[in-house]
Amino acid sequence: MGPVPRTLELFYDVLSPYSWLGFEVLCRYQHLWNIKLQLRPAFLGGIMRDSENKPLAMVPRKSQYINKEMPLLGQHFQVPINIPKDFFGVVVKKGSLNAMRFLTAVSMEQPEVLEKVSRELWMRIWSRDEDITESQSILDAAEKAGMSTEQAQCFLEKISTAQVKNKLKETTDAACSYGAFGLPTTVAHVDGKTYMLFGSDRMELLAYLLGGWISGLPASCVE
């Protein structure tokens, strides 16, 4: 028998493009690093309120910076990221609550497709500048990820239930309890210790904690 996989929790929200970058890297490296990756859909708005942080769209210089940085990051990580035309409206006004409740419902009952559905929602908002708030938009993403129309509709109907709402809040509170102040937040459980890392630019540090190293990104898993 080989070494037991170390557990990594990835807290993310599809409203965060940086979460997408961290998500793709961990999905690519999970087998190379011998990790058990736990995808934890959380609500960025709740984390920002709890930590008294401000969305980058609310800080003019951060907004200017992301417009310059994101194309470079997309090339580096091999992820097809594009900034939405109405960046402020998408990030601040529309948000992602229904999308994250949908992913929460998926994680509760069909976790094996959570990766694909999450990716399709990111593709809509951060690659094709499409809506992720309307019911039909969420259904389209789920079906593109391989769900049947009936399955997707079933999960959509559950986003207003107390069970799903409470689960999303529970996951968001768990991220806050680790000290999260934004997303992505990665929590590594290594040799009896817990490490919380923020952002998609901590992968070399994460590799160090896991006893490995990054020598270059494998081919992208985004189609």
C-alpha positions as CSV (number, residue, x, y, z in Angstrom):
1,M,0.0,0.0,0.0
2,G,1.1,3.5,-0.8
3,P,1.0,6.6,1.5
4,V,-2.5,7.7,2.6
5,P,-3.7,10.7,0.6
6,R,-3.6,14.0,2.5
7,T,-7.0,15.9,2.6
8,L,-7.3,19.3,0.9
9,E,-10.5,21.3,1.2
10,L,-11.0,23.9,-1.5
11,F,-13.6,26.6,-0.6
12,Y,-14.7,28.5,-3.7
13,D,-17.4,30.6,-5.3
14,V,-17.8,30.8,-9.1
15,L,-18.1,34.5,-8.7
16,S,-14.3,34.5,-8.1
17,P,-12.1,34.1,-11.1
18,Y,-9.1,33.4,-8.8
19,S,-11.1,30.5,-7.4
20,W,-11.3,29.1,-10.9
21,L,-7.6,29.2,-11.3
22,G,-7.0,27.5,-8.0
23,F,-9.7,25.0,-8.8
24,E,-8.1,24.0,-12.1
25,V,-4.6,23.6,-10.7
26,L,-5.8,21.4,-7.8
27,C,-7.9,19.3,-10.2
28,R,-4.9,18.8,-12.4
29,Y,-2.5,18.0,-9.5
30,Q,-4.7,16.0,-7.2
31,H,-3.3,12.6,-8.4
32,L,0.3,13.7,-8.8
33,W,0.3,15.1,-5.2
34,N,-1.7,12.1,-3.8
35,I,-4.3,14.3,-2.2
36,K,-8.0,13.8,-1.5
37,L,-9.5,16.9,-2.9
38,Q,-12.8,18.0,-1.2
39,L,-14.6,20.7,-3.2
40,R,-16.5,23.0,-0.8
41,P,-18.9,25.4,-2.5
42,A,-19.1,28.5,-0.3
43,F,-20.7,32.0,-0.5
44,L,-18.1,34.7,-1.1
45,G,-20.5,37.5,0.0
46,G,-20.9,35.8,3.4
47,I,-17.1,35.5,3.9
48,M,-16.6,39.1,2.9
49,R,-19.1,40.3,5.4
50,D,-17.8,38.1,8.2
51,S,-14.2,39.3,7.6
52,E,-15.2,43.0,6.9
53,N,-13.4,42.7,3.6
54,K,-14.3,44.6,0.4
55,P,-14.9,43.0,-3.0
56,L,-12.2,44.0,-5.5
57,A,-14.9,45.5,-7.7
58,M,-15.5,48.1,-4.9
59,V,-11.8,49.2,-4.9
60,P,-11.0,51.1,-8.1
61,R,-7.3,50.3,-8.2
62,K,-8.0,46.6,-7.7
63,S,-10.5,46.7,-10.5
64,Q,-8.0,48.3,-12.8
65,Y,-5.3,45.8,-11.8
66,I,-7.5,42.7,-12.4
67,N,-8.2,43.9,-15.9
68,K,-4.5,43.8,-16.7
69,E,-3.6,40.7,-14.6
70,M,-6.4,38.3,-15.6
71,P,-5.4,37.9,-19.3
72,L,-1.9,37.0,-18.2
73,L,-3.1,34.6,-15.6
74,G,-5.4,33.0,-18.1
75,Q,-2.4,32.3,-20.4
76,H,-0.2,31.1,-17.6
77,F,-2.8,28.7,-16.0
78,Q,-4.2,27.7,-19.5
79,V,-7.7,28.8,-18.5
80,P,-9.8,30.7,-20.9
81,I,-10.6,33.7,-18.7
82,N,-12.2,36.9,-20.0
83,I,-13.4,39.8,-17.9
84,P,-17.2,40.4,-18.2
85,K,-18.1,43.7,-20.0
86,D,-20.2,44.8,-17.0
87,F,-17.7,43.7,-14.4
88,F,-19.2,45.7,-11.5
89,G,-22.7,44.6,-12.3
90,V,-21.8,41.0,-12.6
91,V,-19.7,40.8,-9.4
92,V,-21.5,43.3,-7.1
93,K,-25.1,43.6,-8.3
94,K,-25.9,40.1,-9.6
95,G,-23.8,38.0,-7.4
96,S,-23.8,34.2,-7.3
97,L,-26.1,33.1,-4.5
98,N,-28.5,30.9,-6.5
99,A,-25.5,29.3,-8.4
100,M,-23.8,28.5,-5.2
101,R,-27.0,27.0,-3.7
102,F,-27.3,24.9,-6.8
103,L,-23.7,23.6,-6.5
104,T,-24.4,23.0,-2.8
105,A,-27.4,20.8,-3.7
106,V,-25.2,18.9,-6.2
107,S,-22.4,18.4,-3.7
108,M,-25.0,17.0,-1.2
109,E,-26.5,14.4,-3.6
110,Q,-24.3,13.9,-6.6
111,P,-20.7,15.0,-5.7
112,E,-19.2,13.1,-8.6
113,V,-20.4,15.7,-11.1
114,L,-19.6,18.8,-8.9
115,E,-16.3,19.5,-10.7
116,K,-17.9,19.5,-14.1
117,V,-20.9,21.6,-13.1
118,S,-18.7,24.1,-11.3
119,R,-16.5,24.5,-14.3
120,E,-19.4,25.1,-16.6
121,L,-20.7,27.9,-14.4
122,W,-17.2,29.5,-14.4
123,M,-17.1,29.1,-18.2
124,R,-20.4,31.0,-18.5
125,I,-19.5,34.0,-16.3
126,W,-15.7,34.2,-16.8
127,S,-15.1,33.0,-20.3
128,R,-18.3,33.7,-22.3
129,D,-19.7,36.6,-20.3
130,E,-23.0,34.8,-19.8
131,D,-25.5,35.0,-17.0
132,I,-25.3,32.6,-14.0
133,T,-28.2,34.0,-12.0
134,E,-31.3,33.0,-14.0
135,S,-32.8,29.6,-13.6
136,Q,-32.4,28.7,-17.3
137,S,-28.7,29.8,-17.2
138,I,-28.0,27.4,-14.3
139,L,-29.9,24.6,-16.1
140,D,-27.9,25.2,-19.3
141,A,-24.6,24.9,-17.4
142,A,-25.7,21.7,-15.6
143,E,-26.9,20.1,-18.9
144,K,-23.6,21.1,-20.6
145,A,-21.8,19.3,-17.8
146,G,-23.7,16.1,-18.6
147,M,-26.8,16.3,-16.4
148,S,-30.1,15.4,-17.8
149,T,-32.8,18.1,-17.9
150,E,-34.7,16.2,-15.2
151,Q,-31.7,15.9,-12.9
152,A,-30.9,19.6,-13.3
153,Q,-34.4,20.7,-12.7
154,C,-34.6,18.5,-9.6
155,F,-31.5,20.2,-8.1
156,L,-32.7,23.7,-9.1
157,E,-36.0,23.1,-7.2
158,K,-33.9,22.3,-4.1
159,I,-32.0,25.7,-3.9
160,S,-34.9,27.2,-2.0
161,T,-35.0,24.5,0.7
162,A,-33.8,24.9,4.2
163,Q,-31.5,22.0,3.9
164,V,-29.5,23.5,1.0
165,K,-29.5,27.0,2.4
166,N,-28.2,25.7,5.8
167,K,-25.6,23.6,4.1
168,L,-24.2,26.5,2.1
169,K,-24.2,28.6,5.3
170,E,-22.5,25.8,7.2
171,T,-19.7,25.5,4.6
172,T,-19.3,29.3,4.4
173,D,-19.0,29.4,8.2
174,A,-16.5,26.6,8.1
175,A,-14.3,28.6,5.8
176,C,-14.6,31.6,8.1
177,S,-13.7,29.4,11.1
178,Y,-10.4,28.6,9.3
179,G,-9.7,32.3,9.0
180,A,-11.0,32.9,5.4
181,F,-11.3,36.5,4.2
182,G,-11.8,35.8,0.6
183,L,-11.8,33.0,-2.0
184,P,-10.3,30.6,-3.0
185,T,-9.3,29.3,0.4
186,T,-7.4,26.1,0.5
187,V,-7.2,24.1,3.8
188,A,-4.5,21.4,3.8
189,H,-4.5,18.7,6.5
190,V,-0.9,17.4,6.6
191,D,0.7,15.2,9.3
192,G,-1.9,16.2,11.9
193,K,-1.6,19.9,11.2
194,T,-4.0,22.2,9.4
195,Y,-2.8,25.0,7.1
196,M,-5.1,27.7,5.6
197,L,-3.8,29.2,2.4
198,F,-5.5,32.1,0.5
199,G,-5.6,32.7,-3.2
200,S,-4.6,30.9,-6.3
201,D,-1.0,32.1,-6.1
202,R,0.0,29.9,-3.1
203,M,0.5,26.7,-5.1
204,E,4.2,26.5,-4.7
205,L,3.8,26.9,-0.9
206,L,1.1,24.2,-1.0
207,A,3.4,21.9,-3.0
208,Y,6.1,22.5,-0.3
209,L,3.7,21.5,2.5
210,L,2.8,18.4,0.6
211,G,6.4,17.5,-0.1
212,G,6.3,18.1,-3.8
213,W,7.1,20.9,-6.3
214,I,5.7,22.5,-9.3
215,S,7.8,22.1,-12.4
216,G,5.3,23.4,-14.9
217,L,1.6,23.1,-15.5
218,P,0.2,19.9,-17.2
219,A,-2.1,20.3,-20.1
220,S,-5.3,22.1,-19.3
221,C,-8.4,20.1,-18.3
222,V,-10.6,22.9,-19.6
223,E,-12.1,22.2,-23.0
